[in-house]
Amino acid sequence: MEYSLSQRRVLPQLKPMVTDTAKVQRVLVVEDDPAISMLITRALEQQYDVTAVADGNAAVQQATEDKPDLILLDVNLPGMDGFEVCQSLKSDARFRRTPVIFVTARDRPADTIKGIQAGARHYIFKPFRLEDLMSKVRRALMGSIPPPAATNP
């Protein structure tokens, strides 16, 4: 599959595996590395309605159009960086309660603090364990994630 940074969806949309009465939760994945975006998208799309974008400006536009229930956000992005995306969305009343989880290679303590101050619910370092990411996603969507802390398995 050929990938372009201008593409909005990394993979074809699959139907989430939920019951007819359940609300399908939407997750926006903002990641400019095609391999990581594909890995995260494939893991999530079995349970959630996933949209993936590859730059900060597209993230704000897509979030405004789709109103996701959760945003997974890289920091190092073309256009707006992840911190700016998070601050922009959190300044909008529609997104104040939308959980944001940073998934990034930026592992300095100052970056973690900046991410949490921008409004992130959690900050996960790359490389990450997929099981850890999935657990944080589930807990964030249930509203029971513990206080923010950086993790690096």
WOFEN-V211565 format. One record per residue. N is the residue number from 0. PHI is phi in degrees with one decimal (NA if undefined). OMEGA is omega in whole degrees, -180 to 180 (none if undefined). Layout:
n & phi & omega
N & PHI & OMEGA
N & PHI & OMEGA
This chain:
n & phi & omega
0 & NA & 178
1 & -81.0 & -176
2 & -121.3 & 176
3 & -127.9 & 180
4 & -62.1 & 180
5 & -85.0 & 179
6 & -68.9 & 179
7 & -87.5 & -178
8 & -110.6 & -180
9 & -80.3 & -177
10 & -129.8 & 174
11 & -60.9 & -179
12 & -72.7 & 174
13 & -107.3 & 178
14 & -70.8 & 177
15 & -63.4 & -179
16 & -89.0 & 179
17 & -135.2 & 178
18 & -75.0 & -179
19 & -62.6 & -177
20 & -87.2 & -178
21 & -80.9 & 175
22 & -79.2 & 177
23 & -79.0 & -180
24 & -84.2 & -178
25 & -100.9 & 178
26 & -123.1 & 175
27 & -102.9 & 178
28 & -102.7 & 180
29 & -117.9 & -174
30 & -151.4 & -178
31 & -90.8 & 176
32 & -87.5 & -175
33 & -58.4 & -179
34 & -67.2 & 179
35 & -68.8 & 178
36 & -59.3 & -180
37 & -66.1 & 179
38 & -58.8 & -179
39 & -65.7 & -178
40 & -61.3 & -180
41 & -61.8 & 180
42 & -67.0 & -176
43 & -81.7 & -170
44 & -68.2 & 176
45 & -75.1 & -178
46 & -122.0 & -173
47 & -133.1 & 173
48 & -86.9 & -172
49 & -110.6 & 172
50 & -122.9 & -180
51 & -122.5 & 174
52 & -131.4 & -171
53 & -117.0 & 177
54 & -148.6 & -175
55 & -63.4 & -180
56 & -64.5 & 178
57 & -65.2 & 179
58 & -62.9 & 180
59 & -64.2 & 180
60 & -62.7 & -178
61 & -66.0 & 179
62 & -62.3 & 179
63 & -64.3 & 180
64 & -74.2 & -171
65 & -99.9 & -175
66 & 46.5 & -179
67 & -66.5 & 177
68 & -84.6 & -180
69 & -155.6 & 177
70 & -125.1 & 171
71 & -99.7 & -165
72 & -134.5 & 172
73 & -79.2 & 177
74 & -91.7 & -176
75 & -82.2 & -177
76 & -129.4 & 171
77 & -66.1 & -179
78 & 74.8 & 177
79 & -70.4 & 175
80 & -79.0 & -176
81 & -60.4 & 178
82 & -62.4 & 179
83 & -65.1 & 178
84 & -60.2 & -178
85 & -61.5 & 179
86 & -61.2 & 180
87 & -61.3 & -178
88 & -68.5 & -178
89 & -69.9 & 177
90 & -78.9 & 179
91 & -96.7 & -176
92 & -54.7 & -180
93 & -66.4 & -175
94 & -116.2 & -177
95 & -59.4 & -178
96 & -99.0 & 178
97 & -78.4 & 180
98 & -67.4 & 175
99 & -121.0 & 175
100 & -120.3 & 175
101 & -78.0 & 174
102 & -127.5 & -168
103 & -150.5 & 176
104 & -82.3 & -179
105 & -76.1 & -171
106 & -110.9 & 176
107 & -73.0 & 178
108 & -54.0 & 180
109 & -63.9 & 178
110 & -69.5 & 178
111 & -60.0 & 180
112 & -61.9 & 179
113 & -61.2 & 179
114 & -64.4 & 179
115 & -66.2 & 178
116 & -65.6 & 178
117 & -72.5 & 177
118 & 120.9 & -179
119 & -70.2 & 176
120 & -80.2 & -178
121 & -154.5 & -177
122 & -138.4 & -177
123 & -112.3 & 180
124 & -86.9 & 169
125 & -89.8 & -4
126 & -71.7 & -178
127 & -127.1 & 173
128 & -88.6 & -179
129 & -58.4 & 179
130 & -62.5 & 179
131 & -65.5 & 178
132 & -60.8 & -179
133 & -62.1 & 178
134 & -64.1 & 180
135 & -65.5 & 178
136 & -62.3 & 180
137 & -58.3 & -178
138 & -67.9 & 179
139 & -64.5 & -180
140 & -71.1 & 176
141 & -86.0 & 179
142 & 79.7 & -176
143 & -122.0 & 179
144 & -73.5 & 180
145 & -69.3 & 179
146 & -52.5 & -176
147 & -57.8 & 175
148 & -159.5 & 178
149 & -80.4 & 177
150 & -128.5 & 174
151 & -146.8 & -176
152 & -58.2 & none
